[in-house]
Amino acid sequence: MFVKLQFSDTNCLRIFNSTKTTPPNVGLSVTPPIKKSDDKIKQKQQKQVLECPSGRQMSKKNGIVQGPSGRIVKDVKFGGSFGTRGGTFNGKNWVLEKENVNEDGLLKNLDGRVENNGSYEGIMMSAGEVNGVVGELCNRSPLPEGVKNGVYRKGKVRQNGCVRKSGGNTENHSKSRSEMRSRGVVEEMKTKCSTKWVRYGGCIPAMLEAVETVSDLDEALKPWEMTLTNKERSILLKEQLGWERAVEIFEWFKRKGCYEVNVIHYNIMLRILGKARQWCEVERLWVEMGKRGIKPINSTYGTLIDVYSKGGHRDKAMKWLELMNEHELEPDEVTMGIVVQMYKKAGDFKTAEEFFKKWSCSNSKPGNAISRSKTGVNDSNSSENLCLSTYTYNTLIDTYGKAGKLQEASETFEKMLQKGIVPTTVTFNSMIHMYGNNGQLDKVASLMQRMKKAKCSPDTRTYNILISLHAKHNDIELAARYLTKMKEASLEPDAVSYRTLLYAFSIRHMVAEAEELILEMDERGLEIDEFTQSSLTRMYIEAGLLERSWSWFERFHVGGNMTSECYSANIDAFGERGYVLLAEKVFNCCLQVKKLTVHEFNVMIKAYGISKKFEQACCLFDSMEKHGLVPDRCGYNSLVQILASADLPEKAIVYLRKMQEVGLVSDCSPFCAVISSYAKLGRMDMAVGLYKEMIGYNIKPDVIVYGVLINAFAETGSVNEATYFIKAMRDLGLPMNTVICKSLIKLSTQKWDT
């Protein structure tokens, strides 16, 4: 059967039927997206053309059929027979004359009466099916009242899985699995499924909708309970957003006992639970697989390696890889890519490269050969003859790039092109990032040209990389221009785009440009992260705009989303520039919202030290315990250094000894600060006494401590004391630095003069 489609200037679908051909022909007029007024529609009454192919030659190109009258119509094969009302075919050109059709699907008859969406009868052969609606053949007659969409149904008509009788009643019909069958909950369901669901087709979108909206699985899946396939069960599991619901569905499958739960279903569940960091559940499923006799396959191990490595459990991921090797399962390309990515993220680029080379030589681990027939690797040059995917090439290029191996990355890129593998935007992004970070901006420009020739469009990440690279190389104008180019390419800048440029503007004190970007971010509803917030606070401070800096801080403080780290950064920003009163105000704001931690105390103590407010620094340090906080190593070190540098070694030594008591002294640096302070004041007895105290605690002095002592004794001409410390230093195997050498020259000169 042939269907001819023509555009109409109306909002209705017109269906025509000719009984003069076998199979029958149907012409469909499809509404274009542009609406027209009633006046224009009246002026352009359309004649619908139905061509009969019997005995006629028709040209066909791309599904378009040219009729004898020269009109172009769409040719679609269709099953079914339709009748019309109010229109006639003439036997010559098969033209149907039809009444006026106005908007909203209403047909206007010649006598002025209006009928709803089709004063035609939709007659369908029982063997034909259109959009899931099946009807029996009926005689042409006026449409009974209440018939929807102008379609007359005689006897039983199935619509969305329901049987409609002539009396208007409906009853469930569940013979066809592809139709939506419902009773009670799912009956007459209007599926509000996502575009992602629609792509599955069939009854899967309805299943997913039912599972999402109905908590009781027995009730939700009852229409499909006896007909669920393995594929449908896999999709039901995979599309669950919450791991709890996925587990519930999985357990329902097992409880029913009539379904095969295979390794693919377990793989899906392992991935869902792994992404949710439900490690106990992952382990439980693994044990369950063994009890049920379900053997893991290559992808099972690949999934476990992937979720554990991304979940921060690299050691556990490696154990899964070892277990995979023990069961003599070779990593496929996907698993290999996962392992390489794992090593790459850990910064272990050498191991990542070695693993790939072993894999490409058909060895999952040293000494265990893997079937070459499976990998397509020959003995002569395995890596050259491997046929890798784009994803693998991208992973390797990025791994080499981050390892600083530009030559290997470049060779991999060229090999990819030689193999006929088309590079993607991800490929170019990795190459651009690699060359840009190594200062080879000429190569970056060349890659942009190659990208254009390859008709590979830059994405948001491409522009973000370019903005970052040019800002890093102090070409701020070009960096800003790339943000404009991104917008011109109809790409939406993301938070990273703005943050990168904002930071570049802030460190250059480009206040106007920064505020323009902030306005854009606010209009787009993009959040400003804490790092950017504090960097802009510094920008205003260093530009001398204290009122604006405080307003900027208050904006986020009042918003209530600042973390303790952000408060610390703002205290430090004001404190470093000596604005201790503003730093105190930020500290008090942090106290009000009860987000004080040791970090806020440490940066405030540092601010007091910079402003030479030593008493306040000590009082603040001592008050930590009142707030339920315990000073850390950083706080002790900071206060000891502040007091020692202020020539207050007596106060400094008190906190140094407290620090030693709580076991926070890990090296000689705090001792060195106080020894140096005593030496500077000429109190060598105290300096030497503190040195001996340090040795008593088994804390090894470094060359700086010896340098301070030797230089102090050299200044006073104390040859014996200086010689003693030189010998002690040599006994520890410490080399002399320039400071000590100068002290010895000074000492020998003084001795010679004497």
N, C-alpha and C positions, 0 to 999 in steps of 0.2 A: 504494500500500500504506500502511496506517495503523499506527502503533505507539502503544500506550498505555503510559505509564510510571506506576508506582505505587511509593511508598516501601514498603520492607520493613524489618522489625526485625532483619534479618540482614546479614551481610557478603558476600552473594553476589548475583550478577546472574542473575535468573530470566527465561528466554526461553520464550515460549509461542507455539504456532502453531495456527491453525484452517484446515482445508482446505475449509471450507464457503463461503468467500467468494472472490471474484476482484476486485481483487487480494487476496492473503491479508493477514490482520491479525496484527500481532505485539504482544504486551504485554510491556513490560520493567519489572521491579521494581528500582529503584535504591536502593542502601544509603544511609541517612542517615549523617551523620558521627558519631553517638553510638553507642557500643558498649553492648550489654546482656549480662547474664549468661545462661548456658544456662537457668537456671530461669525467668527472665522470658520467654525466647524460647519455651520449651515451653508457657507459659501463654497466649501470644499467637500461635497459629498463624494464618497469613494465608491468605486466599483471594484468588487473583489474578483479576482481572476482565478479560475480553476481550470487547469490544463489536463487533458486526458492524454496519457502517453501512448494509448493504443494506436498503432499505425502512424505515429508521428516521430520525427527525429528531433531530439532536443539536445542543445549543447549544454555541457555541465562543467563547471570549473569551481573548485573550492566549495562544492555543495550548493552553488547557485545555478538555477536552471533558467534558461531564456525561453520564454513562451513564444508562440507564433506571432503574437501581436507585438513582439519586441519588448514586452515588460519583463523585468528581472524578478524572479521569485525564488525563495529559499526552498530547497528540496530536502525533506526529512522523511525517513521511513517511520511509519506509525502503524499500529494495529488497532482496528476498531472501525465502526461505521457510524457516521453522524447524519442526522437529518436536519432540515432547516424549515423555518416557518416564515412566511411573509416575504420570501424572495424566490425568484425563478431563474432557472438556467435556460439560456437559449442554446439550441443544439449546435449552433455554428461555432461560436467562440467560447462556449462554456462560461458565459459571464452571468454572475448573479446580481440582480438589481436588489438593493436593500434600502430600507427606510433610513432616515436620518439617525445618526447616533450622537448623543451629546455627552458631556462629561459625567464622571461618576458612574460610568457603566450603565446609563439609562438609555433605552432605545425609544425614539419618538416615532410613533406611527403616523401614517398619512392623515388620519383624522384628528391628530393632535394628542391622542392618548399616550401616556408614558408607561412603559413596562420595565421591570427591574432586570438589568444585566442579562439581556438575552431573551428577546421575544422569539427565540428559536428553541427547538427541542433538541437536547443533547441525547441522541440515540446511540447506544453502544452495544456492539455484539457481545454476547456472553463470553466469547473466546478472546476478546480484546481487553486490555487493561490500561488505563491512563491515570498516572499519578496515584496508583493504588486503589482506584475506584472502578468497580466492575458492575455492569448493569446488563439486564436482559433486553432483547429487542422488543420494542413496543411500536404500536401504530402511531401515526401522526395524529395528534389531537391537541386541543388547547391545554396549556399547562395548568395542572391542579394548583389550588391555592396552597401556599406554604412551601412550595418546592424551592430549595436554595439554589442560587447561582444559575437559575434557569435550566437545571438538569432534571429531566423527568426520569424517575426510576419506577419500573414496574416489577413487582415481585420483590426479590431479595437483592439488595445492593450493599456491597461491603465498602465501608468508608473508615479508614484508619483502624481496620480490624474489627469493626462492628457491623452486624447484619441489620439492615433497615428494611422493615416490612412496609407494605403499602399503607398500613394504618399509621405509620410514623413511629412505631415502637422500634427499639434497638435491642439486640442481644449479642452476646460475645461470640466471636468466631475466631478460633485459634488454630486453624489448620495450616496457615502460612507463617513460618518463622520470621520472614522478612517484613511482615506487617506488624504494626504496633497492636499488641493484644492487651487489653486491660479490663479489669473488673473492679469496681469500687474506686481504689486509690488512683490508678493510672488512667482510668477511663476519661476520654475527652481531654487528655492532658495537652496543654499547649507548651511544647518543649521550649524552654528558655535556655538552650544550650549555647555554649560558646562556639565561635567559628572553628576552633580546634576540634570540638566534638563533631561538628557537622561533616567534617572531612571523612569520618569513618563510614558514613552512610548507613543504610539499613536501619535496624532497630537499636543500634548501639547508642546513639544520642539519647533515645528515650530511656534506655537502661541507666545511663549515667545520670540523667535527670532524676529518675526514680530513686536511685541510690543516694543522691545528694539531698533530696527533699523528704524522703521517708526513712525514719530511723530504723524501723523494723525491717530487717532484710527479707524475712519470709514474706512479708507483705509487698515490699518493693519489687522483688524479683520473681514473684509468683507467676506473672504472665509468661516468663521465659524459663522457668525453673527446669523444665524437662528438655530444653533444646539448646542450652548454653554450650558453645563450642570452646575448645582450648583457646582460640584466638580471642574470643569475646571475654573470657575470664582473664586473660592476660591484660587486655585493655582496661577492664574494670579495675584491676589492681593498679596498673600503671598510672591511671588518671586521678588517683586519690591524692588530695593535697595534704591530708593529715595521716600520719603513720598509724594512729590508733584505729581509724576507719579502715585502712588497708588491712590491718591485722584482723579486724572483725570480719571483713569480707573473706579473707583467706581461711579463717577458721570455719566460716559458714560453708565454704566449698568442701572442706574436709569432713565437716559434720554431716553433710548430706550423703556422703558415701557413694554417690552416683557419678562423681566427676573424677577424672584423672588429674591429679595434681603432680605436674612433672617438674623437671629441673629448671625449665624456663620460668615457671611461676616462682620457684624458690629464688632464682636469680633476681627477679623483680623485687621480691620482698627484702632480700638482703641489701639491695641498693637503697630502697626506701628507708629501711631501718638504719642503715649506715649513714645516710645523709642526715637523719634525725639524731645521730649520735647515740642511738639506743644499742649500745654494745652488748648488753646482757641478752637482749632479744636476738641480736645477730648470732651470738654463741648458741642460744637455745635452738634456733632454726638449723644451725650447722649440725648439732647433735641429732636433731630430729631427722635430718636428711639421711644420716647414717643408719638410724633405727628403721627407717622406711625402705632402706636399700636403694635410695636415689643417689646415683653416683655423680659427683660434681664434674663439670666439663671445663674446658679452657676458660670460657667466659665467666664461670662461677668464680674461679680464682682471680681473674682479671677484675671482677666487680669488688671482691674483698680487698684486693691490693689497693684499688682506687679509693674506696670509701675510708679505709684505715689511714692511707697516706694523706688524704685531704682532711681527715679528722684530726691530724696531728700525731698519729700513732705510727711513725715511720718504722720503728722496730717491729711492731706487730705486722705491718704490711710486708716487711722482709721475711717474716716467718711464713706468711702465706705463700710467698714466692718460693721459699725453700721447700715447703710442703708440695707445691705444684711440681717442682723438679723431682722430688722423691717419688711421685706417682707417674713420672715419665711423661708428663704432659708438657709439650713445648709451648712457650708463649707465642701467641699469634701476634700479628702486627699491632693490634689494638692494645693488647696487654704489654707488649714491648714499649709502646708509646706512653702508657700509664707509668711504667717503671722509670723510664727516662725522665718524664715530667716530675716524678717524685724526687729523684736525685737532683734535678735542676732546681726545684723549689727549695731544697735543703742547701743549695749552694755547692753541692758535690758534683761539679761538672766533669771532673776526671772520671769518676765512677760511672756517670751517665754515658760518657763516650765509650768507655770500655764495655759496658753492658750492650750497647748497640752493636759494637764491633763483634762481640761474641755471638750475639743473636744473628747478625748478618752472615756470620761464618757457620751457621747452623749448629751452634752449641748453646744450650740453655745454661750449662755451667761447665767449667773445664773438665774435659775427659768424657763427657756424655755427648755422643754424636746424635744429631737429629736427622730424621729422614730428609734428604735433599730433594726428593721428589715432591715433598709437600711445600717446601719453601721456594723451590725454583732456583736454588743456588748451585753453581757448579764449583769444581775444585780450583779452577784457575784464578778466578777473580770474583768471589762471591758478592762483595758489596757493589761491584759494578753492574752485575746482572740482576740484582734484586729489583722487583717492580713494586715500588712503595707508593703509598697514597699521598695525597696532598697534605693531609693532616700530619703524617710522619715527617715529611720534608719540612713542614713548618716548625714542628717540634725540634728537629735537629738544628735547623738554622737558628732558632731562638736560643737553644742550648749553647751552641758554639758562640753566638753573639754575646751572651751573658758571661761566658767564660773568657771573653776577650780574644777568642781565636777567629780573627777576621778572615784569614785565608781559608780556613776550613769551612766557615759559613758561606763565603763567596763561592767556593768550589761546589758546595752542596746546592747552592742556588743555580749555578750554571748546569750542574748535572741534572737538576730537576727540569730545566728547559730542554736539555738534550733528549731527555726521555719523553718529551712531549707532554709533560705534566703542566697544566696551565696554572701559573701562580695566582694566588688569591690576594685580596686586600691584606689579609693576615700576614702573608709572605712578605709583601712589600713593607708592611708596618715594622716587622722584625728587622729587616735589612736597613730601613731608614733609621730606626732607633739605634741600631748597632753602629752604623757609620757616624751618626750624629754625636753619640756619646764619646766617640774617639776623635772628634774634631774634624772629621772629613766631610765638610759641608758640600764640597764639590761633588762627592759621590751621592750625597743626598739629593742634590739637584738633578743629577743624572738618573737616579732611580725614579724621581717624580716624572721625568720625561718617558722613561720606559713603562711606567705605570699607565701613563696616558695612551701610549701606543698599544698597550695590551688591552685597552678599553676596560681597565680595572678602576672603578671609581673609588676615590678616597672616602673613608668613613670618618666618623667623629674622632675615633682614636688616632687616625692618621694626622688630622689637624692638631689634636692635643699634643702629639709627639713633636710636631713641627713648632708649635707655640713654645713648648718647653725647651727644645733645642736652641732656638734662636734667642730666647730670653737668657738661657744659660751662657750663650756666647755674646751677650750684651747687645744684641741687635733687637732692641725692644720694639722699634717701629715695625719691623718685619713680623715679629711675633704677634703684635696687635693686628696687623694686616691679615694674618691667617685666620683670626677670629672672624673678621669681616668676610673673607673668602668662604669660610664654612657656612655662614648664613646665606651667602649668595648661591651656594650649591644646594640650598634647601635642606641643609642639615641642622639639627637642633643642637646648639652647644650644651654640654652637660655641666654638672657641677665642677668636674675636673678642669674643663676648659676655662671657666671663670676663676677658679681657685689658683690655677697656675699663673694666669695673667695678673690676678690681684696681688699675689705674692711678689711678682716681678715689679709691679708698680710700687708696692709698699716699701721695698728695700731701696728704691730709688726716690722715695718721697714724692711720687707723682700723685698728689692728693686728688686733683680734679679728675684725672683718668680713672683712678680707683673708685671714686664716688659714682662715676657714670656706670661703671660695671656693677657696683652694689645696687644701684637703682634697677638695672636690667634683671639682676638676680631676684630682687624683691618682686618685680612684675611677673617673672616666670615661676615664682614660688619655690626657688631653689634655696636650700639651706646653706648657710655659711658655717663651715666647720670651725672647730676650736683653734686649730693652728692658724687659719686665716684671720680669725677674730683677733688673736693676740698679736699677729704680725701687723695688723692695721692699727691696733692700739699703739704699738711702737712707732708706726709711721707718723701718727698724729703727734706723739710726744716729741719725736726727733724733729718734726717740722715746727715745733713750738706752739702747737694748737692744743693746749691742755684742756680747755673747755670741751672741745670736740672729742678729745680722747676719753674724757670722763663720760660724756653723753654716749659715746660708742660702747663703753663698758656697761653703762646702765641699761642700754637696750637689751643686752643679753642677760644681765642679772635679773631685771624685772621679768623677762620672759621665763625665767625659772628653769632653763635647760642647761645651765653651765655646770660642768663637773668640777671636782676639786682641782684637777690638773689645769683646767682653764683659769681658775682663780689664781693658782700658783703662777701661771705664765703672766697674768696681768700684774700681780704684785711685783714680780721680777722686772717687768717692763718699766714700771714707775720707779722701783727701787734702784735699778742700775743707773738711771739718770739723776738720782739724788732727790727725787720727789717723794720723800719718805712719808709725808702726811697723806698723800694720795694712796701710797702703798698701804698705809694703815687703814684707810677707808675701805679699800678692797678687802683687806684682811677681816675687818669687822663685818662686811657684807657676807663674807664666807662664814663667819661665826653665826650670823643671824639665820642663815639657811641650814645651819648644822652640817656643813660639809668639810669642816676642818680635819685635816690629816697632818701627818708629820711634815709633808712637803710644804704646806703653807707656812708652818713654823720655820722651816729651814730657809726659805726664800726671804721671809720677813727678817730673820736674824741677819742674813746676808745684807739686806737693805739697811739695817741699823749699822752694820759694820762699815758700809760704804759712806754713810752719813756721819760716821764716827760717834754714834750713840751707843757706846759700849755697855753702859749700865742697863739700858733698855734691852739690849741683846741678851745679856745674862738673865735679866728678870723674865723675859719671854721664854728663854730656854728652860728656866726652872719651873715655869707654869705649865709645862706640857703634861705633867702627871695629873694636875687638877682637871684636865680635859680628858683623862683616861688614855693618854698617849705615852708611848715610850720612845725616847730619843734614839735615833739610828746612828750608824757610823758617819753618814754624811753630815748630820747636824753637829755631832761632836767635833769632827774634823774642821768644819766651817768655823765654829766658835773658837777652837784652839788657835787656828790660823789667824783669825781676826784679832784676838787678844795678844798673840805673840808679835804680830806685825805692828801692833800699837804700843810696843815696848811695855807690855803688861805681862811679863812671864810668870809673875807670882799668881795671878788669876788664871792664867792659861794652864799652869801645872796642876791646879785643882781639878779642872775638867779633864785634863789628860789622865790623871790617876783614876778618876771615876770611869773614864772610858776603858782603861785597862782592867778595872775591877769587873766590869760587865762583859769583858771578853771581846771588845770591838776593835782592838788594835791589831791590825793584820800586817802592818809594815812599819818601817821606821819614820815615815813622813811626819806624823804629829810630834814625835820626839825631836826630830830634826828642827822643826819650827821653833820649839821652845829652847833647844840648845843654841840655836842661832840667835834668839832674842837675848839670852843670857850673855853670849859672846859679844854681841853688839854693845851691850851695856858694860862690858869689861869684867863681868862676874864669872871668871873662868872656873872658879871652884864649883859653882853651881852647875856650870855647863858640863864639867868633867863628871860631877856626881850624877847628873841625869844620864850621861852616857853609860856609866857603870850600871845604873839602875836598868837601863834598857838591855844591856848585855845579860843582866840577871834574869830578865824575863825571856831569854833565848830569842830576842828579836835582833836579827842581823843588821848591823849598820851598813849603809851603802856609801859610795864614793863621795856623795854630797855631804854626809855627816862628817867624814874624815876631812873633806876639803874645808868645812867651816872651822873645825878645831885646829887643823894645821895652819890655816891662814891667820887665825886669831893669835896663836902662839908665835907665828912668824912676825906679826905686827909688833909684838912686845919683845922680840928677840929671845924668846925662850926656846933655845936650841934643843935641849934635852927632851922637853915635852913634845916638841914638834917631831923630833926623831922617833920618839916612842910611838906616836900615832902613824907615822910613815911605815914603821916596821909592822904594826898591827894590821895595817891595810894590806901590805904585801903578803902577810901570812894568810889572809883570806883570799888571796889571788885577785884582788881588785886592781885594775889598771889605773894609772894616774891620769887625771884630766888636765886641761889647760890651767885651771884655777890653782891646782896643787903645784904644777910646774912653776908658775909665776911666784907662788909663795916660797918655793925652794930657792928660786933665784934671789928673791928678796932676802931670804934667810942667809944664804951664802955670802951675799954682798955685805950684810950687816956683820957677819963673822969676820970677813976679810978686813973690813974697816976697823974692827976691834983689834 
